[in-house]
């Protein structure tokens, strides 16, 4: 009779077949992305389908870089379709590269408008920080809605300029 000893697998043997692959938990920790976001990006085709080892998702370590690219693109204002185009672009695909240029051309005016609005808010808040009016009724910051951020065109003048005009009568 032959008796075999050591038939139980050890925890390290379980993953030795794929030492270069990492779990979704490791990807999440390294990238700062939630596991649900990683699964979603895989589902919509931004990430390659994960390999399965014992029913669990396993990824190549390079996936962390791909997630960093996705995050950077999102922070730059690109939506998921535009990020997909980013991944599809290559020097040999002139149409995909042109599509990315068109996205950038479309995003730049939007960004400029956002910056302009942020500058309006900044200027208004700076004026408000300097305001020494005893009541809201006395404060010129609220006299003309068009001077306030978020209402149409550019602010014609700062509240400090309005205070000076009110004081001097000009």
DSSP file (Angstrom, degrees, kcal/mol; ACC not computed):
  #  RESIDUE AA STRUCTURE BP1 BP2  ACC     N-H-->O    O-->H-N    N-H-->O    O-->H-N    TCO  KAPPA ALPHA  PHI   PSI    X-CA   Y-CA   Z-CA
    1    1 A X              0   0    0      0, 0.0     2,-0.5     0, 0.0     0, 0.0   0.000 360.0 360.0 360.0 134.7    0.0    0.0    0.0
    2    2 A X        -     0   0    0      2,-0.0     2,-0.5     0, 0.0     0, 0.0  -0.914 360.0-163.8-108.2 126.1    1.3    3.5   -1.0
    3    3 A X        -     0   0    0     -2,-0.5     2,-0.5     2,-0.0     0, 0.0  -0.934   6.9-151.4-111.2 128.2    0.4    6.5    1.2
    4    4 A X        -     0   0    0     -2,-0.5     2,-0.3     3,-0.0     3,-0.3  -0.839  11.0-162.0-100.9 134.2    0.8   10.0   -0.2
    5    5 A X        +     0   0    0     -2,-0.5    -2,-0.0     1,-0.2     0, 0.0  -0.847  64.5  33.2-113.1 149.3    1.5   12.8    2.2
    6    6 A X        +     0   0    0     -2,-0.3    -1,-0.2     3,-0.0    -2,-0.0   0.842  62.8 145.8  81.2  34.0    1.1   16.5    1.6
    7    7 A X        +     0   0    0     -3,-0.3     2,-0.2     2,-0.1    -2,-0.1   0.692  43.4  94.7 -77.2 -17.7   -1.9   16.4   -0.7
    8    8 A X  S    S-     0   0    0      1,-0.1     2,-0.2     0, 0.0    -3,-0.0  -0.509  78.0-122.9 -76.6 141.0   -3.4   19.6    0.6
    9    9 A X        -     0   0    0     -2,-0.2     2,-0.2     2,-0.0    -1,-0.1  -0.518  19.1-132.9 -82.0 151.4   -2.5   22.7   -1.3
   10   10 A X    >>  -     0   0    0     -2,-0.2     4,-1.2     1,-0.1     3,-0.6  -0.674  25.7-108.5 -98.1 159.1   -0.8   25.6    0.4
   11   11 A X  H 3> S+     0   0    0     -2,-0.2     4,-0.6     1,-0.2     3,-0.1   0.827 119.1  51.5 -56.8 -33.1   -2.0   29.3   -0.1
   12   12 A X  H >> S+     0   0    0      1,-0.2     4,-0.6     2,-0.2     3,-0.6   0.830 103.2  58.0 -75.8 -29.8    1.1   30.1   -2.2
   13   13 A X  H X4 S+     0   0    0     -3,-0.6     3,-0.6     1,-0.2     4,-0.5   0.822  93.6  69.5 -66.4 -29.7    0.6   27.2   -4.5
   14   14 A X  H 3< S+     0   0    0     -4,-1.2    -1,-0.2     1,-0.2     3,-0.2   0.854 112.2  26.5 -58.3 -38.2   -2.9   28.4   -5.4
   15   15 A X  H X< S+     0   0    0     -3,-0.6     3,-1.4    -4,-0.6    -1,-0.2   0.357  91.0  98.8-109.8   4.5   -1.6   31.5   -7.3
   16   16 A X  G X< S+     0   0    0     -4,-0.6     3,-0.8    -3,-0.6    -1,-0.1   0.789  74.9  66.4 -62.9 -26.3    1.8   30.2   -8.4
   17   17 A X  G 3  S+     0   0    0     -4,-0.5    -1,-0.3     1,-0.3    -2,-0.1   0.757 114.9  28.2 -67.1 -22.7    0.4   29.4  -11.9
   18   18 A X  G X   +     0   0    0     -3,-1.4     3,-1.6     1,-0.1    -1,-0.3  -0.492  69.4 156.8-135.3  63.8   -0.1   33.1  -12.5
   19   19 A X  T <  S+     0   0    0     -3,-0.8    -1,-0.1     1,-0.3    -2,-0.1   0.742  73.8  57.5 -66.2 -21.5    2.5   35.0  -10.5
   20   20 A X  T 3  S+     0   0    0     -3,-0.1    41,-0.8    -4,-0.1     2,-0.3   0.502  91.5  87.5 -87.9  -2.3    2.3   38.0  -12.7
   21   21 A X  E <   -A   60   0A   0     -3,-1.6     2,-0.3    -6,-0.2    39,-0.2  -0.718  61.7-156.5 -98.7 148.2   -1.4   38.6  -12.2
   22   22 A X  E     -A   59   0A   0     37,-3.4    37,-3.1    -2,-0.3    -2,-0.0  -0.890  20.1-107.3-123.9 154.4   -2.9   40.6   -9.4
   23   23 A X  E  >  -A   58   0A   0     -2,-0.3     4,-2.4    35,-0.2    35,-0.2  -0.254  29.8-111.3 -75.1 163.6   -6.3   40.5   -7.7
   24   24 A X  H  > S+     0   0    0     33,-0.7     4,-2.6     1,-0.2     5,-0.1   0.840 120.2  57.4 -63.2 -32.5   -9.0   43.1   -8.2
   25   25 A X  H  > S+     0   0    0      2,-0.2     4,-2.5     1,-0.2    -1,-0.2   0.914 107.5  46.5 -63.3 -42.8   -8.4   44.1   -4.5
   26   26 A X  H  > S+     0   0    0      2,-0.2     4,-2.7     1,-0.2     5,-0.2   0.906 112.1  50.6 -65.2 -41.6   -4.7   44.8   -5.3
   27   27 A X  H  X S+     0   0    0     -4,-2.4     4,-2.4     1,-0.2     6,-0.4   0.926 110.9  49.9 -60.7 -43.7   -5.6   46.7   -8.4
   28   28 A X  H  X S+     0   0    0     -4,-2.6     4,-2.3     1,-0.2     5,-0.4   0.928 112.6  45.9 -61.2 -47.1   -8.1   48.8   -6.3
   29   29 A X  H  < S+     0   0    0     -4,-2.5    -1,-0.2     1,-0.2    -2,-0.2   0.907 116.2  45.3 -63.3 -42.1   -5.5   49.5   -3.6
   30   30 A X  H  < S+     0   0    0     -4,-2.7    -1,-0.2     1,-0.2    -2,-0.2   0.844 123.0  34.5 -71.9 -33.2   -2.8   50.4   -6.1
   31   31 A X  H  < S-     0   0    0     -4,-2.4    -2,-0.2    -5,-0.2    -1,-0.2   0.691  97.1-128.7 -96.6 -20.1   -5.0   52.6   -8.3
   32   32 A X     <  +     0   0    0     -4,-2.3     2,-0.3     1,-0.3    -3,-0.1   0.527  67.1 128.9  80.6   5.1   -7.3   54.1   -5.7
   33   33 A X        -     0   0    0     -6,-0.4    -1,-0.3    -5,-0.4    -2,-0.2  -0.721  64.8-109.9 -94.3 143.1  -10.3   53.0   -7.8
   34   34 A X     >  -     0   0    0     -2,-0.3     4,-2.0     1,-0.1     3,-0.4  -0.377  24.2-120.4 -66.3 148.0  -13.2   51.1   -6.3
   35   35 A X  H  > S+     0   0    0      1,-0.2     4,-2.5     2,-0.2     5,-0.2   0.866 115.3  57.7 -58.2 -35.5  -13.5   47.5   -7.3
   36   36 A X  H  > S+     0   0    0      1,-0.2     4,-2.2     2,-0.2    -1,-0.2   0.876 105.4  49.9 -64.5 -35.9  -16.9   48.3   -8.7
   37   37 A X  H  > S+     0   0    0     -3,-0.4     4,-2.8     2,-0.2     5,-0.2   0.898 109.7  51.2 -67.3 -40.3  -15.4   51.0  -10.9
   38   38 A X  H  X S+     0   0    0     -4,-2.0     4,-1.9     2,-0.2    -2,-0.2   0.932 111.4  47.0 -62.6 -45.5  -12.8   48.5  -12.2
   39   39 A X  H  X S+     0   0    0     -4,-2.5     4,-2.5     2,-0.2    -1,-0.2   0.894 112.3  51.1 -62.6 -39.4  -15.6   45.9  -13.0
   40   40 A X  H  X S+     0   0    0     -4,-2.2     4,-2.5     2,-0.2    -2,-0.2   0.933 108.5  50.0 -64.2 -45.9  -17.6   48.7  -14.7
   41   41 A X  H  <>S+     0   0    0     -4,-2.8     5,-2.2     1,-0.2     6,-1.6   0.869 112.4  48.8 -60.9 -35.6  -14.7   49.8  -16.9
   42   42 A X  H ><5S+     0   0    0     -4,-1.9     3,-0.9     4,-0.2    -1,-0.2   0.921 110.2  51.5 -66.7 -43.7  -14.2   46.2  -17.8
   43   43 A X  H 3<5S+     0   0    0     -4,-2.5    -2,-0.2     1,-0.2    -1,-0.2   0.873 112.0  45.3 -61.9 -39.3  -17.9   45.8  -18.6
   44   44 A X  T 3<5S-     0   0    0     -4,-2.5    -1,-0.2    -5,-0.1    -2,-0.2   0.436 119.7-107.4 -89.3   1.6  -18.0   48.9  -20.9
   45   45 A X  T < 5S+     0   0    0     -3,-0.9    -3,-0.2    -4,-0.4    -4,-0.1   0.572  88.4 115.2  91.2   9.4  -14.8   47.9  -22.7
   46   46 A X  S   <S+     0   0    0     -5,-2.2     2,-0.3    -6,-0.2    -4,-0.2   0.778  81.8  40.4 -79.2 -25.3  -12.3   50.4  -21.3
   47   47 A X  S    S-     0   0    0     -6,-1.6    -2,-0.2    -9,-0.1     3,-0.1  -0.906  96.5-104.8-118.1 149.0  -10.3   47.6  -19.6
   48   48 A X        -     0   0    0     -2,-0.3     2,-0.1     1,-0.1    -2,-0.1  -0.363  50.0 -87.5 -67.1 153.2   -9.6   44.1  -21.0
   49   49 A X        -     0   0    0      1,-0.1    -1,-0.1    -7,-0.1     2,-0.0  -0.417  51.3-116.7 -61.5 130.4  -11.6   41.2  -19.7
   50   50 A X        -     0   0    0     -2,-0.1     9,-0.2     1,-0.1     2,-0.2  -0.346  22.6-114.3 -69.6 148.5   -9.9   39.9  -16.6
   51   51 A X  E     -B   58   0A   0      7,-1.8     7,-2.6    -2,-0.0     2,-0.5  -0.495  30.2-130.5 -73.6 154.8   -8.5   36.4  -16.5
   52   52 A X  E     -B   57   0A   0      5,-0.2     2,-0.5    -2,-0.2     5,-0.2  -0.944  23.7-178.8-113.7 129.0  -10.2   34.1  -14.0
   53   53 A X  E >  S-B   56   0A   0      3,-2.4     3,-1.7    -2,-0.5   -39,-0.0  -0.981  82.6 -17.8-124.6 116.0   -8.3   32.0  -11.5
   54   54 A X  T 3  S-     0   0    0     -2,-0.5    -1,-0.1     1,-0.3     3,-0.1   0.865 129.4 -54.5  53.0  38.7  -10.5   29.9   -9.3
   55   55 A X  T 3  S+     0   0    0      1,-0.2     2,-0.4     0, 0.0    -1,-0.3   0.454 114.9 114.9  80.8   1.1  -13.4   32.1  -10.3
   56   56 A X  E <  S- B   0  53A   0     -3,-1.7    -3,-2.4     1,-0.0    -1,-0.2  -0.833  71.7-107.4-109.1 143.9  -11.7   35.4   -9.2
   57   57 A X  E     - B   0  52A   0     -2,-0.4   -33,-0.7    -5,-0.2     2,-0.4  -0.426  35.7-174.5 -67.0 136.5  -10.6   38.2  -11.5
   58   58 A X  E     -AB  23  51A   0     -7,-2.6    -7,-1.8   -35,-0.2     2,-0.3  -1.000   3.5-166.7-134.6 134.5   -6.9   38.5  -12.0
   59   59 A X  E     -A   22   0A   0    -37,-3.1   -37,-3.4    -2,-0.4     2,-0.2  -0.840  26.9-109.6-121.9 153.4   -5.2   41.4  -13.9
   60   60 A X  E >   -A   21   0A   0     -2,-0.3     3,-2.1   -39,-0.2     4,-0.2  -0.573  38.6-115.0 -72.5 146.1   -1.8   42.1  -15.3
   61   61 A X  T >  S+     0   0    0    -41,-0.8     3,-1.7     1,-0.3     4,-0.4   0.750 110.0  74.6 -57.4 -24.9   -0.1   44.8  -13.3
   62   62 A X  T >> S+     0   0    0      1,-0.3     4,-1.7     2,-0.2     3,-0.6   0.668  75.4  80.3 -62.9 -15.9   -0.2   47.1  -16.3
   63   63 A X  H <> S+     0   0    0     -3,-2.1     4,-2.4     1,-0.2    -1,-0.3   0.800  82.2  63.5 -62.7 -27.8   -3.9   47.6  -15.6
   64   64 A X  H <> S+     0   0    0     -3,-1.7     4,-1.7    -4,-0.2    -1,-0.2   0.898 103.0  48.0 -63.8 -39.9   -2.9   50.1  -12.9
   65   65 A X  H <> S+     0   0    0     -3,-0.6     4,-2.1    -4,-0.4    -2,-0.2   0.904 109.5  52.9 -65.9 -41.5   -1.4   52.4  -15.5
   66   66 A X  H  X S+     0   0    0     -4,-1.7     4,-2.2     1,-0.2    -2,-0.2   0.907 108.5  50.1 -60.7 -41.9   -4.5   52.1  -17.7
   67   67 A X  H  X S+     0   0    0     -4,-2.4     4,-2.6     1,-0.2    -1,-0.2   0.856 107.6  53.8 -65.3 -34.9   -6.6   53.1  -14.8
   68   68 A X  H  X S+     0   0    0     -4,-1.7     4,-2.5     2,-0.2    -1,-0.2   0.891 108.4  50.0 -65.4 -38.5   -4.3   56.1  -14.2
   69   69 A X  H  X S+     0   0    0     -4,-2.1     4,-2.6     2,-0.2    -2,-0.2   0.921 110.6  49.5 -64.6 -43.4   -4.9   57.1  -17.9
   70   70 A X  H  X S+     0   0    0     -4,-2.2     4,-2.5     2,-0.2    -2,-0.2   0.934 112.4  47.6 -60.7 -46.6   -8.6   56.8  -17.4
   71   71 A X  H  X S+     0   0    0     -4,-2.6     4,-2.5     2,-0.2    -2,-0.2   0.919 112.3  48.9 -62.5 -43.7   -8.6   59.0  -14.3
   72   72 A X  H  X S+     0   0    0     -4,-2.5     4,-1.4     1,-0.2    -1,-0.2   0.921 112.0  49.1 -62.0 -43.9   -6.4   61.6  -15.9
   73   73 A X  H  <>S+     0   0    0     -4,-2.6     5,-2.5     1,-0.2    -1,-0.2   0.899 111.1  49.8 -63.6 -40.9   -8.7   61.7  -19.0
   74   74 A X  H ><5S+     0   0    0     -4,-2.5     3,-1.7     1,-0.2    -1,-0.2   0.913 108.7  52.0 -63.9 -41.9  -11.8   62.0  -16.8
   75   75 A X  H 3<5S+     0   0    0     -4,-2.5    -1,-0.2     1,-0.3    -2,-0.2   0.775 105.2  56.8 -66.0 -24.5  -10.2   64.9  -14.8
   76   76 A X  T 3<5S-     0   0    0     -4,-1.4    -1,-0.3    -5,-0.2    -2,-0.2   0.458 127.2-102.2 -83.5  -1.7   -9.5   66.6  -18.2
   77   77 A X  T < 5S+     0   0    0     -3,-1.7     2,-0.3     1,-0.3    -3,-0.2   0.546  71.8 145.2  97.3   8.0  -13.2   66.4  -18.9
   78   78 A X      < -     0   0    0     -5,-2.5    -1,-0.3    -6,-0.1     2,-0.1  -0.586  39.8-139.3 -80.8 140.8  -13.3   63.5  -21.3
   79   79 A X     >  -     0   0    0     -2,-0.3     4,-2.2     1,-0.1     5,-0.2  -0.351  34.6 -92.1 -87.4 177.7  -16.4   61.2  -21.1
   80   80 A X  H  > S+     0   0    0      1,-0.2     4,-2.3     2,-0.2     5,-0.1   0.873 125.7  51.2 -63.1 -38.5  -16.1   57.4  -21.4
   81   81 A X  H  > S+     0   0    0      1,-0.2     4,-2.2     2,-0.2    -1,-0.2   0.927 110.9  48.6 -63.8 -43.1  -16.6   57.4  -25.2
   82   82 A X  H  > S+     0   0    0      1,-0.2     4,-1.8     2,-0.2    -2,-0.2   0.852 110.3  51.6 -65.8 -33.8  -13.9   60.0  -25.7
   83   83 A X  H  X S+     0   0    0     -4,-2.2     4,-2.1     2,-0.2    -1,-0.2   0.886 106.9  53.7 -68.0 -38.2  -11.6   57.9  -23.4
   84   84 A X  H  X S+     0   0    0     -4,-2.3     4,-1.8     1,-0.2    -2,-0.2   0.922 108.2  50.1 -59.7 -43.6  -12.3   54.9  -25.6
   85   85 A X  H  X S+     0   0    0     -4,-2.2     4,-1.5     1,-0.2    -1,-0.2   0.876 106.2  56.8 -62.5 -36.3  -11.2   56.9  -28.6
   86   86 A X  H  < S+     0   0    0     -4,-1.8     3,-0.3     1,-0.2    -1,-0.2   0.926 109.3  44.6 -59.4 -45.3   -8.1   57.8  -26.7
   87   87 A X  H  < S+     0   0    0     -4,-2.1    -1,-0.2     1,-0.2    -2,-0.2   0.806 112.8  52.4 -69.5 -29.1   -7.2   54.2  -26.3
   88   88 A X  H  < S+     0   0    0     -4,-1.8    -1,-0.2    -5,-0.2    -2,-0.2   0.723  88.1 102.3 -79.1 -20.8   -8.1   53.4  -29.9
   89   89 A X     <  +     0   0    0     -4,-1.5     2,-0.3    -3,-0.3     5,-0.1  -0.331  43.1 163.0 -68.9 143.2   -5.9   56.2  -31.3
   90   90 A X    >   -     0   0    0      3,-0.5     3,-1.9     1,-0.0     7,-0.3  -0.977  51.9-105.8-152.1 157.9   -2.5   55.2  -32.8
   91   91 A X  T 3  S+     0   0    0     -2,-0.3     3,-0.1     1,-0.3    -2,-0.0   0.796 121.2  53.0 -57.0 -27.1    0.0   57.0  -35.1
   92   92 A X  T 3  S+     0   0    0      1,-0.2     2,-0.8     2,-0.0    -1,-0.3   0.575  96.4  72.5 -85.5  -8.3   -1.2   54.7  -38.0
   93   93 A X    <>  +     0   0    0     -3,-1.9     4,-2.0     1,-0.2    -3,-0.5  -0.790  56.3 175.6-110.4  89.5   -4.9   55.6  -37.5
   94   94 A X  H  > S+     0   0    0     -2,-0.8     4,-2.5     1,-0.2     5,-0.2   0.850  78.2  55.6 -62.7 -36.2   -5.2   59.1  -38.8
   95   95 A X  H  > S+     0   0    0      2,-0.2     4,-2.1     1,-0.2    -1,-0.2   0.915 108.9  46.3 -65.2 -42.8   -9.0   59.1  -38.3
   96   96 A X  H  > S+     0   0    0      2,-0.2     4,-1.7     1,-0.2    -1,-0.2   0.897 113.3  49.7 -66.4 -40.2   -8.8   58.2  -34.6
   97   97 A X  H  X S+     0   0    0     -4,-2.0     4,-1.8    -7,-0.3    -2,-0.2   0.899 110.8  49.8 -65.0 -40.7   -6.1   60.8  -34.1
   98   98 A X  H  X S+     0   0    0     -4,-2.5     4,-2.4     1,-0.2    -2,-0.2   0.879 106.3  56.4 -65.1 -37.8   -8.2   63.5  -35.8
   99   99 A X  H  X S+     0   0    0     -4,-2.1     4,-2.0     1,-0.2    -1,-0.2   0.897 106.4  50.4 -60.5 -40.3  -11.2   62.5  -33.7
  100  100 A X  H  X S+     0   0    0     -4,-1.7     4,-2.4     2,-0.2    -1,-0.2   0.885 108.4  52.1 -65.6 -38.7   -9.0   63.2  -30.6
  101  101 A X  H  X S+     0   0    0     -4,-1.8     4,-2.8     1,-0.2    -2,-0.2   0.910 108.6  51.2 -62.6 -41.1   -8.1   66.6  -32.0
  102  102 A X  H  X S+     0   0    0     -4,-2.4     4,-2.0     2,-0.2    -2,-0.2   0.891 108.4  51.5 -63.0 -39.7  -11.7   67.4  -32.5
  103  103 A X  H  X S+     0   0    0     -4,-2.0     4,-2.5     2,-0.2    -2,-0.2   0.939 111.9  46.7 -61.8 -46.4  -12.5   66.4  -28.9
  104  104 A X  H  X S+     0   0    0     -4,-2.4     4,-2.3     1,-0.2    -2,-0.2   0.913 110.8  52.1 -62.7 -42.9   -9.7   68.8  -27.7
  105  105 A X  H  X S+     0   0    0     -4,-2.8     4,-0.7     1,-0.2    -1,-0.2   0.860 113.9  44.4 -61.6 -35.1  -10.9   71.6  -30.0
  106  106 A X  H  X S+     0   0    0     -4,-2.0     4,-0.9    -5,-0.2    -2,-0.2   0.849 113.8  49.3 -77.2 -35.1  -14.4   71.2  -28.6
  107  107 A X  H  X S+     0   0    0     -4,-2.5     4,-2.6     1,-0.2     5,-0.2   0.826  98.1  68.2 -75.4 -32.0  -13.3   70.9  -24.9
  108  108 A X  H  X S+     0   0    0     -4,-2.3     4,-2.7     1,-0.2     5,-0.2   0.915 100.1  46.1 -59.7 -46.9  -11.0   74.0  -24.9
  109  109 A X  H  X S+     0   0    0     -4,-0.7     4,-2.3     1,-0.2    -1,-0.2   0.899 112.8  52.1 -62.2 -37.2  -13.8   76.6  -25.3
  110  110 A X  H  X S+     0   0    0     -4,-0.9     4,-2.1     2,-0.2    -2,-0.2   0.921 111.4  47.1 -61.9 -42.7  -15.8   74.8  -22.6
  111  111 A X  H  X S+     0   0    0     -4,-2.6     4,-2.5     2,-0.2    -2,-0.2   0.914 109.7  52.5 -64.9 -43.5  -12.7   74.9  -20.3
  112  112 A X  H  X S+     0   0    0     -4,-2.7     4,-2.5     1,-0.2    -1,-0.2   0.903 109.9  49.2 -59.9 -40.9  -12.2   78.6  -21.1
  113  113 A X  H  X S+     0   0    0     -4,-2.3     4,-2.6     2,-0.2    -1,-0.2   0.901 110.1  50.8 -65.3 -40.9  -15.8   79.4  -20.1
  114  114 A X  H  X S+     0   0    0     -4,-2.1     4,-2.3     2,-0.2    -2,-0.2   0.899 111.4  48.1 -62.9 -40.2  -15.4   77.4  -16.9
  115  115 A X  H  X S+     0   0    0     -4,-2.5     4,-2.5     2,-0.2    -2,-0.2   0.922 110.6  51.3 -65.5 -43.8  -12.2   79.4  -16.1
  116  116 A X  H  X S+     0   0    0     -4,-2.5     4,-2.0     1,-0.2    -2,-0.2   0.928 111.9  46.6 -59.5 -45.6  -14.0   82.7  -16.9
  117  117 A X  H  X S+     0   0    0     -4,-2.6     4,-2.4     1,-0.2    -1,-0.2   0.897 111.1  51.9 -64.5 -40.0  -16.9   81.8  -14.6
  118  118 A X  H  X S+     0   0    0     -4,-2.3     4,-2.7     1,-0.2    -1,-0.2   0.884 108.3  51.8 -63.8 -37.2  -14.5   80.7  -11.8
  119  119 A X  H  X S+     0   0    0     -4,-2.5     4,-2.7     2,-0.2    -1,-0.2   0.877 108.3  51.6 -66.6 -36.9  -12.7   84.0  -12.2
  120  120 A X  H  X S+     0   0    0     -4,-2.0     4,-2.6     2,-0.2    -2,-0.2   0.937 111.7  46.3 -62.1 -46.5  -16.0   85.8  -11.8
  121  121 A X  H  X S+     0   0    0     -4,-2.4     4,-2.8     2,-0.2     5,-0.2   0.925 112.4  51.0 -61.8 -44.3  -16.8   83.9   -8.7
  122  122 A X  H  X S+     0   0    0     -4,-2.7     4,-2.6     1,-0.2    -2,-0.2   0.937 111.6  47.0 -59.1 -47.7  -13.3   84.5   -7.4
  123  123 A X  H  X S+     0   0    0     -4,-2.7     4,-2.4     1,-0.2    -1,-0.2   0.912 113.0  48.6 -61.9 -43.0  -13.6   88.3   -8.0
  124  124 A X  H  X S+     0   0    0     -4,-2.6     4,-2.7     1,-0.2    -1,-0.2   0.920 112.7  48.0 -63.4 -43.5  -17.0   88.4   -6.4
  125  125 A X  H  X S+     0   0    0     -4,-2.8     4,-2.5     2,-0.2    -2,-0.2   0.877 110.2  52.0 -66.4 -37.4  -15.8   86.5   -3.3
  126  126 A X  H  X S+     0   0    0     -4,-2.6     4,-1.3    -5,-0.2    -1,-0.2   0.924 111.7  47.1 -62.4 -43.2  -12.7   88.7   -3.0
  127  127 A X  H  X S+     0   0    0     -4,-2.4     4,-1.0     1,-0.2     3,-0.3   0.920 112.0  50.4 -62.1 -43.3  -15.0   91.7   -3.1
  128  128 A X  H  < S+     0   0    0     -4,-2.7     3,-0.4     1,-0.2    -2,-0.2   0.872 106.4  55.2 -63.2 -37.2  -17.3   90.1   -0.5
  129  129 A X  H  < S+     0   0    0     -4,-2.5    -1,-0.2     1,-0.2    -2,-0.2   0.820 111.7  44.1 -65.9 -29.7  -14.3   89.4    1.7
  130  130 A X  H  < S+     0   0    0     -4,-1.3    -1,-0.2    -3,-0.3    -2,-0.2   0.596  89.2 115.8 -87.3 -12.1  -13.4   93.1    1.7
  131  131 A X     <  +     0   0    0     -4,-1.0     8,-0.0    -3,-0.4    -3,-0.0  -0.318  35.9 176.7 -65.4 135.8  -17.0   94.2    2.2
  132  132 A X        +     0   0    0     -2,-0.0    -1,-0.1     3,-0.0     2,-0.1   0.034  26.9 144.6-124.2  23.3  -17.7   96.1    5.5
  133  133 A X        -     0   0    0      1,-0.1     6,-0.1     3,-0.0     3,-0.0  -0.390  49.7-138.0 -65.6 139.5  -21.4   96.9    4.8
  134  134 A X  S    S+     0   0    0      1,-0.1     2,-0.3    -2,-0.1    -1,-0.1   0.811  82.0  11.7 -71.3 -28.9  -23.5   96.7    8.0
  135  135 A X  S >  S-     0   0    0      1,-0.1     3,-0.5     0, 0.0     4,-0.5  -0.933  75.5-111.5-142.3 164.9  -26.4   95.0    6.3
  136  136 A X  G >  S+     0   0    0     -2,-0.3     3,-1.0     1,-0.2     6,-0.3   0.845 116.4  61.5 -65.0 -32.9  -27.2   93.2    3.0
  137  137 A X  G 3  S+     0   0    0      1,-0.2    -1,-0.2    -3,-0.0    -3,-0.0   0.812 106.1  46.1 -63.4 -29.4  -29.5   96.0    2.1
  138  138 A X  G <  S+     0   0    0     -3,-0.5     2,-0.5     2,-0.0    -1,-0.2   0.540  92.1 100.8 -87.6  -8.2  -26.5   98.4    2.2
  139  139 A X    X   -     0   0    0     -3,-1.0     3,-1.4    -4,-0.5     4,-0.1  -0.685  57.7-158.2 -90.7 121.1  -24.2   96.2    0.2
  140  140 A X  G >> S+     0   0    0     -2,-0.5     3,-1.2     1,-0.3     4,-0.6   0.620  83.6  83.2 -70.0 -11.1  -23.7   97.0   -3.5
  141  141 A X  G 34 S+     0   0    0      1,-0.2    -1,-0.3     2,-0.1   -13,-0.1   0.788 100.7  36.7 -59.9 -24.3  -22.6   93.3   -4.1
  142  142 A X  G <4 S+     0   0    0     -3,-1.4    -1,-0.2    -6,-0.3     3,-0.2   0.303  93.7  90.5-111.4   7.8  -26.3   92.5   -4.3
  143  143 A X  T <4 S+     0   0    0     -3,-1.2     2,-0.5     1,-0.2    -2,-0.1   0.905  92.9  31.7 -72.2 -42.4  -27.6   95.6   -6.1
  144  144 A X    ><  -     0   0    0     -4,-0.6     3,-2.2     1,-0.1     4,-0.5  -0.937  65.8-156.6-124.7 110.1  -27.2   94.4   -9.7
  145  145 A X  G >  S+     0   0    0     -2,-0.5     3,-1.5     1,-0.3     6,-0.1   0.798  91.7  66.7 -55.7 -30.4  -27.7   90.7  -10.4
  146  146 A X  G 3  S+     0   0    0      1,-0.3    -1,-0.3     4,-0.1     5,-0.2   0.724  94.4  59.4 -67.4 -17.0  -25.6   91.0  -13.6
  147  147 A X  G <  S+     0   0    0     -3,-2.2    -1,-0.3     8,-0.1    -2,-0.2   0.693  91.3  88.5 -77.7 -18.8  -22.6   91.7  -11.4
  148  148 A X  S X  S-     0   0    0     -3,-1.5     3,-1.0    -4,-0.5   -27,-0.1  -0.516  90.3-101.3 -82.2 147.5  -23.1   88.4   -9.7
  149  149 A X  T 3  S+     0   0    0      1,-0.2    -1,-0.1    -2,-0.2    -2,-0.1  -0.322 102.9  34.6 -64.0 148.4  -21.5   85.2  -11.1
  150  150 A X  T 3  S+     0   0    0      2,-0.2     2,-0.6     3,-0.1    -1,-0.2   0.485  89.5 104.7  88.9   3.9  -23.7   82.9  -13.1
  151  151 A X  S <  S-     0   0    0     -3,-1.0    -1,-0.1     2,-0.2     2,-0.0  -0.806  88.4 -78.7-121.3  90.2  -25.8   85.6  -14.7
  152  152 A X  S    S+     0   0    0     -2,-0.6    -2,-0.2    -3,-0.1    -1,-0.1  -0.291  90.9  16.6  67.4-135.1  -25.0   86.1  -18.3
  153  153 A X  S    S-     0   0    0      1,-0.2    -2,-0.2    -3,-0.1    -3,-0.1   0.251  94.5 -55.4 -71.9-170.6  -22.1   88.2  -19.4
  154  154 A X        -     0   0    0      1,-0.1     2,-0.3     2,-0.1    -1,-0.2  -0.266  61.7 -96.0 -68.2 152.0  -19.0   89.5  -17.7
  155  155 A X        -     0   0    0      1,-0.2    -8,-0.1    -8,-0.1    -1,-0.1  -0.541  30.0-146.2 -68.9 126.7  -19.2   91.5  -14.5
  156  156 A X  S    S-     0   0    0     -2,-0.3     2,-0.3     1,-0.2    -1,-0.2   0.852  72.5 -11.3 -67.8 -34.8  -19.0   95.1  -15.6
  157  157 A X  S    S-     0   0    0     -3,-0.0    -1,-0.2   -10,-0.0     2,-0.1  -0.980  75.5 -95.2-158.7 163.6  -17.1   96.2  -12.5
  158  158 A X     >  -     0   0    0     -2,-0.3     4,-2.1     1,-0.1     5,-0.1  -0.416  35.9-114.1 -80.3 161.8  -16.1   95.0   -9.1
  159  159 A X  H  > S+     0   0    0      1,-0.2     4,-2.9     2,-0.2     5,-0.2   0.856 119.4  58.7 -62.9 -33.8  -18.1   95.7   -6.0
  160  160 A X  H  > S+     0   0    0      2,-0.2     4,-2.1     1,-0.2    -1,-0.2   0.907 106.0  48.2 -62.0 -40.2  -15.1   97.8   -4.8
  161  161 A X  H  > S+     0   0    0      2,-0.2     4,-2.4     1,-0.2    -2,-0.2   0.905 111.6  50.1 -65.0 -40.4  -15.5   99.9   -7.9
  162  162 A X  H  X S+     0   0    0     -4,-2.1     4,-2.7     2,-0.2    -2,-0.2   0.902 109.4  51.2 -64.1 -40.8  -19.2  100.2   -7.3
  163  163 A X  H  X S+     0   0    0     -4,-2.9     4,-2.3     1,-0.2    -1,-0.2   0.912 110.0  49.9 -61.1 -42.1  -18.6  101.3   -3.7
  164  164 A X  H  X S+     0   0    0     -4,-2.1     4,-2.6     2,-0.2     6,-0.3   0.908 111.2  48.5 -64.2 -41.7  -16.2  103.9   -4.9
  165  165 A X  H  X>S+     0   0    0     -4,-2.4     4,-2.1     1,-0.2     5,-0.7   0.912 111.4  50.1 -64.2 -41.2  -18.8  105.2   -7.5
  166  166 A X  H  <5S+     0   0    0     -4,-2.7    -2,-0.2     1,-0.2    -1,-0.2   0.889 113.8  46.2 -63.2 -38.2  -21.5  105.3   -4.8
  167  167 A X  H  <5S+     0   0    0     -4,-2.3    -2,-0.2    -5,-0.2    -1,-0.2   0.893 121.5  35.0 -71.1 -41.4  -19.1  107.2   -2.5
  168  168 A X  H  <5S-     0   0    0     -4,-2.6    -2,-0.2    -5,-0.2    -1,-0.2   0.616 103.4-124.8 -92.3 -12.9  -17.9  109.7   -5.1
  169  169 A X  T  <5       0   0    0     -4,-2.1    -3,-0.2    -5,-0.2    -4,-0.1   0.651 360.0 360.0  79.1  14.2  -21.2  110.0   -7.0
  170  170 A X      <       0   0    0     -5,-0.7    -4,-0.1    -6,-0.3    -5,-0.1   0.448 360.0 360.0 -90.7 360.0  -19.6  109.1  -10.3
